[in-house]
């Protein structure tokens, strides 16, 4: 297209000036439809460019204000949607144009769709219906997440300005104050978020008002007050189990983990498959005893419930910065190891491995899924890659061997695990002393046990055997870290692995896992 957006900024190209000139010439000839198409394309990439708005003003001055050139259908392109918003504002209906801009911001929140004068005019806050504005802001909040990504904050601030003006004009409208609090919270305005939420809860006491207030207090770090507000929300509606998850997460942040777990248990007694509670319960159980079984159970739940209405990040947060759960362990590299195939892999195979490989991943099932692209690399090439210079000469824990072994899991995936060629190949790589190849093969087995419950007993036996063999050797810690990530190990094996980890080792540059504070994930509450 004519130009490329970078966050809220624009890099103009010669083609943008050519398209502007073409649009101007089309307007001079009276070919308004052609001009409209060009302007819509330009707006999609340069929403605040003055020349575009100058030409939109010319369209607005034509009969009908140009609105007939930009349809109101829900699946219009973003450029046409934004153009219609500006033409509505030019026709004296900015309150009708604002929801269209918010739709664009929900789809591409990093682009400065609303950075135009009419959005920031105090008059818009007076004209807009408080209920319509509240619903618009709630939809926007749901789309951008909590907190909003840093690169989107400046582009979203004009909507907060509209809410400020509307609050000044309409007073104590509870829904407007609550929705405004949710937006302020996402943009880092926590003091304003608390103020608006508190005013809304006083103006019209309700469950939703207390939830907004609880979330605002959490963002401000005022945990006891957040807990009190969320308990009041439960009193309004004891059947809303999502609030039980909120209460449990807040109690956990107050280091009252036993109470937090009791809240999740109470909710699960009512509905054992309620997604917010299931995610929170497994996260808190793992926090309590560090048993990977809780995370495996959560991964099973996610796999068996692919249509959950809300996005959750509990599994990823629990795995982050934990060896093998969220990435390669830090520390000294093991010896490179040898490959069972002495052959030269193709350049395409090397390229595919390098494109997939990363020292971190969200969690083991995510690593398994990421390696799917290696199904296009033949198994013998994946084995040959284990000895390729790009792998053996690595001086950082990039995990290339691990990704090659993960790729093997996607070959012959229709074969029953115990009789499969992928199992046979990986077990063959475990022979000999521990090195990066045997470590990678063991990780691939552990990862497969996460995604296939039928393989867990077999993999647990393999991991336990390897752990026992190396328990007193120099590579004991490397195997123990993998063992603690493996599903299905019995208690003695887990205790042995944990004891091995506690033995002093070379200091790791990475810090301990940091528990991120809970963030609300009930999208309908913004």
N, C-alpha and C positions, 0 to 999 in steps of 0.2 A: 504494500500500500504506500501511500504518500509519505508517511512518517512513522516513527517507532516510538511508543511510550516507554519511558524508564521511570517506574514509580509514578510520581505526579509530574514528571518533567517530560519534555518533548525534544527529540532530536529531529529537526526538520531536514528534509531532503529536497533536492531540486524538483522532484516529482510532485511534492506537496504544493509548491508554487505553481507548477503547471496545472494541477487540478483546480486550484483556486482561480487561476486565469480562465480555465475552461468553463467553470461554473459561472463566473462573472459574464463571460461572453454569451453563455446560454441564457442568462437572465436578460441581457441586452436584446437578444433576439426574441424574447418572450417564450423561450422553450423551458418553462418552469419545471416540468417533470424531469428533464435531463439534469437541470441544475440541482434539483432535490436529490437525485441519486448520487451525484458527485459530493454534495455537502454531507449526506449521511455517511458516505465512506470516509470523508475527512474527519468528521466528528468522532468516529469510532477510534481514531488514533490520535487526534489532537483536540480534545473536547473544550479547551479554553483558548484556542488560537483566535486572536481578535478578528482577523480577516474573515474567518468562517462566520462569526456572529454578525459581522457587518452584512454579509450576504444573506444570512437568515433574516435580518431586519428588512431587507428588500423583499424577501418572500412574504414576510408578515404584513407588508404594506399592500400586497395584492388582494384582490377580491377573495374573501373567504379566509384570509390570513395564512394561506398555504397549508392549512391543516388537512385538506383533502389529499395532499401529496404524501402524507405520512400516516398510514393506517393505525388504528387503535387495537389491532389484533394482538393477542398475548404472545405470539411467537414471532413478532417483528424482530429484525436485526437490531442490535444495540444502537447502532448509529441512527436508525430511523426512530427508535424509541426516544433517544435523547433529543433529536431534532424536534419531535412533537412536543416534548416537555418545554423546550425553549419557545416554541411558537405559541403554546398555551399561555406561558407567562407574558409574552408580548401582547396577547389578546386580552390581557387583564384577568387571567385565570391561573395565577402562579400556584394556588393551592391544588389545582388539578395536575400541574406539571411536576410537582415535587415527588409524588409517589413513583412517577416514571423514572426520574433520576435515581431514586433509591433502589429501584429494580436493577438499574445498570450498576450501581455501587455494590449491590449484593452479589452480582455475577463477577465483577472485576473491581474489588474494593481498593486496589492499589492505584487506580486511575482517578484523577481529580475531576470527576463528572460534575460535582456540585460547586466547584470553585468559580462561580459566576456571581455578579453583583445582585441579581434579583433573589437569590437564595438567602443572602445575608441581610436583606432589607427587613427592618422591624415590622413593616406592614404585612409581610407574609405570616408572621406569627400571630397577628391579629386576625387575618382572614381565614386561616386554616381551622377546620373543625378539630377540636382537641381529641376526639375519639379517633378520627381518621389519622391524625398525626401519630397518635399512640400506636395504632396498628401498623402504620408504615415503619415506625422506629423499631417495633418488636420484630417485624420481618427482617429488617436490616440487621439487627443484633443477632438473630438466629443464623444469618448467612455469614457473618464475619468472625464469629468465635469469641471466646472470652479467655484471656484478653485479646484484643485485636492485634494482629501481627504489626510489628513496629513500622513496617513499610507502608501500612495502610492508614495510620493514625491521622496524619495531616490531611489526607484526602477525605476522611470522614468527619473532620471537625465542623464543616459547614452545617451538618445536620444537628450537631449539638447547639450551634448558634440559633437555629430555628426553634429548637425546644426552649432555649432561654427566653427568646422573645415571646413564645406562646405561653410559657409559664407566667411571665410578667403580665400578659394580656388577659389570661383566663383564670388566674388564681389557683385555688386548691383542687385541681382536677386529678383525682387519685390515679387513674390509668395513665395519664400523661406524665405525672410525676414519677410513677414507677418505671415506665418505659424509658423516660429520660435518664433515670438513675442507672438503668441497665446499660444505656449507651455511654454515659459518663464513666461508668466502671470499666468498660472495655477500653476506653481511651485514656485511662490512667488518672481521671479526675475523681479520685476516691472521696475527697471531702464533699464535693458537690453530689456525688452518688449517695452518700449517707444522708445529706441534708434533704434531697428530693425524696428519697425513699421514706425517711421518717415523716416528712410532711404528708406524703401520700397515705401512709399507714394511719396517721391521725385523722386525715380527712375522711377516709372511708375504710374502717378496719375490715380486713379480709385475709383469707389464706394467702392469696397472691401478693398482697401488700406486705405481709410479714416475710414471705420468701424473698421478695426484692430487698427488703431491709436486711434480712440475714445475709444475703449475698454481698450487699454493700459493706456491712460490718466486716465480713470475712476479708474483702479486698483491702480494707483499712487496717487489718490485723487486730481487730477488736473481737477476739474469739468468744469471750463470755457473753457479750451482747449478741453476737451472731447466734450462739446456741439458744439464748432466751427467745429470740425472734423465731427461730425455726421450730422450737417447741410450741410456741403459740400457733404456728401454722399447722402443726399436727393436731392441736386442739380443735381448730376449725374443721379439719377433715381427717379423721383418724384412718380413713381407708386409702388415702393417697400414699402409697408405699414409697414413692420417689423421695418424699420428704424424710422418711425414715433413713434413707441412704444419706441425705444431706446432714441429718443430725449425727449419724454415725461418723461421717467424715470429720465433722467439726469436733466431736468428742475425741477422735483420734489425734487431731491437731493440738488438743489440750492435754495430750498424754494420758487420756482416760480410756485406754484401749479396751479393757474388759467391758466397760459400759458400751463402748462403740460396737463391739461384737454382739452384745445382747440385743441391741437395736436391730442389727441385721438378722439375727436369728428370729426375732419376733416377726419381722417382715416376711422372712422366708417361710415361716409357718403358715402364713396366709397365702403366699404365692411363691413356690420354690423356683419359678422361672421368670420372675420379674427382673428385667435386665439390669436396671440401675442398681438394685440391691445385690444381685449376683456378682456384678463386677466389684462393687464396694466390699462385699463380704470376702471374696477371695483375696483382694488386695490387702485388706486388714489382717486376714489370717496369715498371709505371707509375711507381713510386717511383724506379726507376733512371734513367729517361730522360724522364719527363713526356709521353710520346707517348700521345695519346688513343686511338690504335688499340688499345691493350691493354684499355682500358675498353670500347670498342665490341665487341671480341671477347668480353669477359666478359658484356656485355649479350646478345650473340647466344647465348652458351652458356646463360644463364638462360632465354631465350625458348625454346630448343630442348630444355630439360630442366626442364619445369614440375613434375615429380614428384620432385625431389630431396628426400631424407628430412630434410635439415637446413636450417635457416634461416641464410642468410649475409648479412652486412652490408658486405662488402668494397667493392662498387660504390658504395654510399651513402657510405661513409667516404672513398673516394677523391674523390668529387665534392663533398663538403661544403666550403662556403665558397670554391669555385673559380668564377670568373665563368662563367655560363651552364651549367656542369655541375651546380651545386647551387643556383643562384639568380641573381637580378639582380645585376649588378656594382654595387659602391658607387661613389660619385663624383658629379660633376655630371650632371644630366639633360640629354639632348639636347633640341632644340626639339620641340614637341608633334607637328608634322606635320599632314597633312590626310587626310581620308577621301575615297574615291572616290564615296561615296554621300551625298547631302545629304538625309537623311530622319531622322525621329524614331523611334528604336527603342522598342519597347513597354517598359512598366515591368517586365514579366516578364523580358525580355531583359536589362535592366540588372541586375535582381536575380540572375539566373543567373550573369552575368559576375562580379559582386561576390562571390558565394558561392564561386565556383571560384578566383578570383585569390588569389595569394599571392606574396610576393617571394622565397620559397625553395621548393625541391622536392628530392626525394631524388636524382634523376638524370634525364636527358632522357626515357627511356621512361616514368618515373613521371609526369612533367609531361604527356606525351602522353595517358596513361591518365586523368589527372585532368581533362583537358579534354573527355573523352567526353560529359559532361553537356551541353555546348554544342551537341551534335547536335540538341537541341530548339530551338535558336535559328536562325532562317533565315539563310543566308549574307548577304543584304543587310542584315540587322540587325547581324550581326557587323561588317560593314564600316562601317555607320553608327555603331556604338559607338566606332569609332576617333576620332570627332569629338565624342563626348558630353562634356559638362562634367565628369562624374565621372572621365573619363579625361584630358582635356586640361588640367584644372586641378590634377592631382595634383602635389604637391610632394615626394613621396618615390618611390623606385623600386619601386612596387607591381606593375609588370609588367602592368597592365590591357591595354595594347595587345598584349603578347606572348600573353596568354591568349585574346584575341579571335582572333588569327591562328592559334593552336593549335586553336581551335574549328573553323576552316575546314578543317583536315585531316580532320575526321570527316564531312564532307559529300562525297558521291559517292565514298566510299572503295572502292567496287567497281570504279571506273574505273582502267585502267592508268595508272601515274603520268605518263608523258610526254604522254599525251593527256588528262589529267584537268583538270576545271574547277578543282579546288583548287590545282593547280600554276599554272594560268593566272592565277588571282586573286592568288596570293602574288607571282608574278613581276611582275604589274602594280603591286604596292605598292612595288617596288624602284626605280621611276623617280624621278629627281631627287636632290637632296642628301640626305645621311644625316640622319634625324630619328628620333623614337621609333617612328613607323609603319614606316619602311623597316627599322629595326633589328629590330623585332618580326617582320616578315615574314621577314627573313633567319634569325632564330632558329627560326621555325616550320619553315623548310626544313631547317635543321641538325637539328632534332629528328626530322623525318620520316626523314632519312637514317639516324638511329640505329635506327629501328624497321623500316625496309624496305631491305634490302641492295640491291634492284634500283634504288633511287633514288640510291645514293651517288655514282656517277660524275657524274650530272647535277648534283646539289647541289654537289659539290666544284668542278665547273667554274664554277657561278654564284658560289660564295663566293670562289674564286680571282680571278675577274674583278673582283668588287667590291673585294677586297683590293688588287689592283694599281691600280685607279682611285683609291683613297683613300690609298695608301701614304705620300704626302708631304703630305697635307692635315690639317686640324685634327681630323677625326674618325677618323684612322688607328687610334688605339688601340681605339676602340669596335668597329671591324670586325675588328681583329687578335684581340681577345678571343673573338669569335665564331668566327673561323677556327681558333683553337686548340681549339675544342670540336667542330669539324666532322669527321666521318669521311671518309677517303679522300683527303685533300689530299696532293699529292706533296711530296717533300722540299723543293724550292725554296720552295714556298708556305708551308710550315710554318716554314722558317728566316726568311722575310720577316716572318711574323706574330710570331715570337719576338723578332726584332730590334726590331720596332716596340714591343713590350711593354716592352723594356728601356730605351727612351727615357724620360727622366724625365717624370713626369706629376704631376698634382695628387695629393697623398698621399691614400691610401684609409683610411677609419676602420677597416676590417676588417683583421685580422691575416692573416698567411700561414696556409696550410692546416696544421693540426696533425695529425700522424699519431697516431691513438689506438693504444695498445698492444693487441696481439693479445689476444683473449679466446677461450677454447675454445668450440667450437660442436658438439662431438660429444655430442649429448644423452644417449646411453646411458652416458656416463661421468660425468655430473653435473659 
